Amino acid sequence: MVTKIRERSQITLPAEILKKLNLKPGDSVDIDIEGDKIILKPVLVIDRSQAWFWTKEWQEMEREADEDIKNGRVFKADSYEELIKKLNS
């Protein structure tokens, strides 16, 4: 597909591309250069205050918690005291 560079260096991405990649107004893209090519990659920008959740370590703990839930290795406490008692046993 061919598109033109407009004033202020703007281009329009064809609707077919937007639909295929499920891109919406306001989405972010990473721009890179490889040789004589301009590469646009859709990216999800995470707020800095939420970045901890996506660290390798936290995601490993999330997977472990999901496995525990899936395999019934969980319990429900009806009070703080009951929770502490169960954790200390």
Backbone hydrogen bonds, N-H to C=O, Kabsch-Sander energy under -0.5 kcal/mol:
donor,donor_aa,acceptor,acceptor_aa,energy
6,R,4,K,-0.6
6,R,10,Q,-3.7
9,S,6,R,-1.0
10,Q,7,E,-1.1
13,L,11,I,-0.5
17,I,14,P,-0.8
18,L,14,P,-2.0
19,K,15,A,-2.8
20,K,16,E,-2.3
21,L,17,I,-2.2
22,N,19,K,-0.8
23,L,18,L,-2.6
27,D,24,K,-2.4
28,S,43,V,-0.7
30,D,41,K,-3.6
32,D,39,I,-2.5
34,E,37,K,-2.2
37,K,34,E,-1.9
39,I,32,D,-3.4
39,I,37,K,-0.6
40,L,38,I,-0.5
41,K,30,D,-2.5
41,K,39,I,-0.5
43,V,28,S,-2.3
45,V,43,V,-0.6
46,I,44,L,-0.6
50,Q,47,D,-2.4
51,A,47,D,-0.6
51,A,48,R,-1.0
53,F,50,Q,-1.2
54,W,51,A,-1.3
55,T,52,W,-1.5
59,Q,55,T,-2.5
60,E,56,K,-1.9
61,M,57,E,-1.8
62,E,58,W,-2.3
63,R,59,Q,-2.2
64,E,60,E,-2.1
65,A,61,M,-2.5
66,D,62,E,-2.5
67,E,63,R,-2.2
68,D,64,E,-2.3
69,I,65,A,-2.5
70,K,66,D,-2.7
71,N,67,E,-2.3
72,G,69,I,-1.4
73,R,68,D,-2.9
74,V,72,G,-1.1
83,L,79,S,-2.0
84,I,80,Y,-2.6
85,K,81,E,-2.5
86,K,82,E,-2.4
87,L,83,L,-2.7
88,N,84,I,-2.1
89,S,85,K,-0.7
89,S,86,K,-0.8
